[in-house]
Amino acid sequence: MKNLDALLVGFYGMQNTGDDMLMAAAAAGAKQLFSASNIGATAAKDSATGKIQEIQGIQSNEQRFKGQDRLLKYLGALRSRHIIIGGGSVFHTAKDIQQKRHYLKLANSRRHIAAGVGLGPFVDSAAEKACAKFLNECLFTGLRDRDSFEIAQCIAPRANIALTFDLAPGLRFDQPFQDALCSATDNAIGVALCPVERFQGQADLETRRLKQLAQVLREHHQQSGAEIRLIDFNGHPDIGDNAVHTELAAMLSGLPVKIIPYNPNPYASVHEISKLRGIIAMRLHAAIFAYLTGTPCFNLNYHPKCHNWCRDIGQLPSNTTDSGNIDNDVLQTALANIWQGDYSPPSLSVQDACNKAQKNWRPLP
């Protein structure tokens, strides 16, 4: 097999729109930083997203024996010049972090980076120690949020690190993103949920949230006549978003509701969100796409990365809440303000966010 200029490492090709966009951003960074043209990624060979982005998947389409994908990742690293750990929350367990250290050692240079990544929460002290070793061995690590940066400073004070940003804003002024934007706005409210509780044995909490959202959306429709569009950001048949959106749609029976299925081209989701009057975003990259397209957003934060995002862009407290503690009146008021044109956008400009994201690809020694 042909050698690779760069291997992108992340949760790629798993039918997740956020990770699809991170792969696109990591590929753009590889071209910018390393002049890479032959790029591979830790995704299946027949990954639809990989084909769309012209990135070579190095993993099997179906694992035939235990450890096959790990072996293929090691072989991919062995025939790669540069490793890029591109975006996401990918530093949690010692086992996974040790594998990333192996990739760096197997590749054909010592010029490797981690870009726009989040650290923790670590599952144990072994994971924290493994992460410290990784940071010291990686040529440069860009941390996407202040919490991750402070952790890195604490556990690896001599590592070459910087506070950067999520990778996606770095693509905002590239042509594919510009082409995805819609100039017209529909009378529609979007919703992008994450079924996190059902996989943690807390389905009752999810059901309670769905009932609250259904009530608020019904009331909002009565006032605005808005269509409700439920956007699947994760298209996995078992752990994806369609099931939770289908349940919400059933609760909204009689209203104009449309489920927009997962699309392996992440710019399709950018296009859909750019058409909305506003969106209720639980999925982090649904909120990021809303911010980048100027679409008013109410954030339902289910993870520290979501809280960090809202803090770092200067999202007003009135436009965000914890996903497990929704106040119906607060959400209803926020939606009403959006429809009346009384939405206050985050204080961080999109241009500044793009500049911060570009720091992930700063010149290396």
Residue pairs with C-beta under 8 A, 6 or more apart in sequence:
1 79
2 38
2 79
3 38
3 79
3 80
3 81
3 108
4 38
4 39
4 40
4 56
4 76
4 79
4 80
4 81
5 30
5 34
5 35
5 36
5 37
5 38
5 39
5 80
5 81
5 82
6 30
6 34
6 36
6 39
6 40
6 80
6 81
6 82
6 83
6 84
7 39
7 40
7 41
7 42
7 58
7 76
7 77
7 80
7 82
7 83
7 84
7 103
7 107
8 23
8 26
8 27
8 30
8 39
8 40
8 41
8 42
8 55
8 84
8 86
9 41
9 42
9 73
9 83
9 84
9 85
9 86
9 90
9 100
9 103
10 19
10 22
10 23
10 26
10 41
10 42
10 85
10 86
10 87
10 88
10 90
11 19
11 88
11 90
12 19
12 20
12 22
12 23
12 41
12 42
12 43
12 47
12 49
12 50
12 57
13 23
13 41
13 42
13 43
13 44
13 47
13 49
13 50
13 57
13 59
14 43
14 236
15 234
15 235
15 236
15 240
15 262
15 264
16 233
16 234
16 235
16 236
17 233
17 234
17 262
17 263
17 266
17 269
17 283
17 285
17 286
18 88
18 168
18 233
18 266
18 283
18 284
18 285
18 288
19 87
19 88
20 49
20 264
20 265
20 266
21 167
21 168
21 171
21 266
21 285
21 289
22 86
22 87
22 88
22 116
22 167
22 168
23 41
23 43
23 49
23 50
23 53
23 55
23 86
24 53
24 171
24 176
24 266
25 86
25 87
25 116
25 167
25 168
25 170
25 171
25 357
26 41
26 84
26 86
26 87
26 115
26 167
27 36
27 39
27 41
27 53
27 55
28 170
28 171
28 174
29 84
29 86
29 115
29 167
29 170
29 360
29 361
30 36
30 39
30 82
30 84
31 37
31 39
32 361
33 113
33 361
33 363
33 364
34 81
34 82
34 111
36 82
38 56
39 55
39 56
40 55
40 56
40 57
40 58
40 76
40 80
41 47
41 50
41 55
41 56
41 57
41 58
42 58
42 59
42 73
42 76
43 49
43 50
43 55
43 57
43 58
43 59
44 50
44 57
44 59
44 60
44 61
45 56
45 57
45 58
45 59
45 60
45 61
46 57
46 61
47 57
47 264
48 264
49 264
49 265
49 266
50 56
50 57
52 264
52 265
58 72
58 73
58 75
58 76
59 69
59 72
59 73
60 68
60 69
60 72
63 69
70 99
73 99
73 103
74 102
74 103
74 106
77 83
77 102
77 103
77 104
77 106
77 107
78 106
78 107
78 108
79 108
80 107
80 108
81 107
81 108
81 109
81 111
82 107
82 109
82 111
82 112
82 113
83 103
83 104
83 107
83 112
83 113
84 112
84 113
84 114
84 115
85 100
85 112
85 113
85 114
85 115
85 117
85 138
86 115
86 116
86 167
87 115
87 116
87 117
87 144
87 166
87 167
87 168
88 116
88 117
88 118
89 117
89 118
89 303
89 305
90 96
90 100
90 117
90 118
91 97
91 117
91 118
91 119
91 120
91 122
91 127
91 131
91 134
92 120
92 121
92 122
92 123
92 127
93 122
93 123
93 127
94 123
94 124
94 126
94 127
94 129
94 130
97 127
97 130
97 131
97 133
97 134
98 130
100 134
101 130
101 133
101 134
101 137
103 112
104 110
104 112
104 134
104 137
104 138
105 137
110 139
111 139
111 364
112 138
112 139
113 138
113 139
113 140
113 141
113 142
113 360
113 364
114 134
114 138
114 140
114 141
114 142
115 141
115 142
115 164
115 167
115 360
115 361
116 142
116 144
116 164
116 165
116 166
116 167
116 357
116 360
117 141
117 142
117 143
117 144
117 148
118 143
118 144
118 145
118 147
118 148
118 305
118 308
119 131
119 143
119 147
119 148
119 151
119 152
120 128
120 131
120 147
120 148
120 151
121 304
122 128
122 131
128 155
129 155
131 155
131 156
132 155
132 156
132 159
135 141
135 152
135 155
135 156
135 159
135 161
136 156
136 158
136 159
138 159
138 160
139 160
139 364
139 365
140 160
140 161
140 162
140 362
140 364
141 152
141 159
141 160
141 161
141 162
142 161
142 162
142 163
142 164
142 165
142 359
142 360
143 149
143 152
143 161
143 162
143 163
143 164
144 164
144 165
144 166
144 167
144 308
145 163
145 305
145 308
145 309
145 312
146 163
146 308
146 311
146 312
147 304
147 308
148 308
149 161
149 162
149 163
152 159
152 161
153 161
162 359
162 362
164 356
164 357
164 359
164 360
165 312
165 353
165 356
165 357
165 359
165 360
166 288
166 309
166 357
167 357
167 360
168 285
168 288
168 289
168 292
168 357
169 288
169 291
169 292
169 350
169 353
169 354
169 356
169 357
170 354
170 357
170 358
170 360
170 361
171 177
172 292
172 350
172 353
172 354
173 354
176 267
177 267
177 270
177 292
179 267
180 267
180 268
180 270
180 271
180 274
181 270
181 271
181 274
181 293
182 271
182 274
182 275
184 275
185 275
185 276
185 277
186 227
186 275
186 276
186 277
187 224
187 225
187 226
187 227
187 277
188 226
188 227
188 228
188 229
188 275
188 276
188 277
189 217
189 220
189 224
189 226
189 227
189 228
189 229
189 276
189 277
189 278
189 279
189 280
189 335
190 229
190 230
190 231
190 272
190 273
190 276
190 278
190 279
190 280
190 281
190 286
190 295
191 213
191 217
191 228
191 229
191 230
191 231
191 245
191 248
191 279
191 280
192 230
192 231
192 232
192 233
192 241
192 279
192 280
192 281
192 282
192 283
192 286
193 230
193 241
193 244
193 245
193 248
193 282
193 283
193 300
194 233
194 234
194 241
194 244
194 282
194 283
194 302
195 206
195 239
195 240
195 241
195 243
195 244
196 206
196 302
196 303
196 323
197 203
197 205
197 206
198 206
198 243
198 244
199 239
205 324
206 244
207 247
209 300
209 323
209 324
209 326
210 244
210 247
210 248
210 251
211 251
212 326
212 328
212 331
213 248
213 280
213 326
214 248
214 251
214 252
215 328
216 328
216 331
216 332
216 335
217 228
217 252
217 255
218 252
218 255
219 332
220 226
220 332
220 335
220 336
220 339
221 228
221 255
221 256
223 336
223 339
224 335
224 339
226 277
226 339
227 256
227 257
227 258
228 252
228 255
228 256
228 257
228 258
229 257
229 258
229 259
229 260
229 272
229 276
230 245
230 248
230 249
230 257
230 258
230 259
230 260
231 241
231 245
231 260
231 269
231 272
231 273
231 279
231 286
232 240
232 241
232 242
232 245
232 259
232 260
232 261
232 262
233 241
233 262
233 269
233 283
233 285
233 286
234 240
234 241
234 262
234 283
235 241
235 242
235 261
235 262
235 263
235 264
240 262
241 262
241 283
242 259
242 261
242 262
245 259
246 259
249 257
249 259
260 272
263 269
269 286
269 289
270 289
270 292
270 293
273 279
273 286
273 289
273 290
273 293
273 295
274 293
274 294
274 295
276 290
276 295
277 295
277 296
277 338
277 339
278 295
278 296
278 297
278 298
278 335
278 338
278 339
278 343
279 286
279 287
279 290
279 295
279 296
279 297
279 298
280 297
280 298
280 300
280 331
280 335
281 287
281 290
281 297
281 298
281 299
281 300
282 299
282 300
282 301
282 302
282 306
282 323
284 303
284 305
284 306
284 309
287 297
287 299
287 306
287 309
287 310
288 309
289 295
290 296
290 297
291 297
291 313
291 346
291 350
291 353
292 350
292 353
294 345
294 350
296 319
296 338
296 343
296 345
297 315
297 319
298 319
298 320
298 321
298 331
298 334
298 335
298 338
299 306
299 309
299 310
299 315
299 319
299 320
299 321
300 306
300 320
300 321
300 322
300 323
300 326
301 307
301 310
301 320
301 321
301 322
301 323
302 322
302 323
302 324
309 315
310 320
310 346
312 348
313 346
313 347
313 348
313 353
314 346
314 347
314 348
315 346
316 344
316 346
318 330
318 333
318 334
319 334
319 343
319 344
321 327
321 330
321 331
337 343
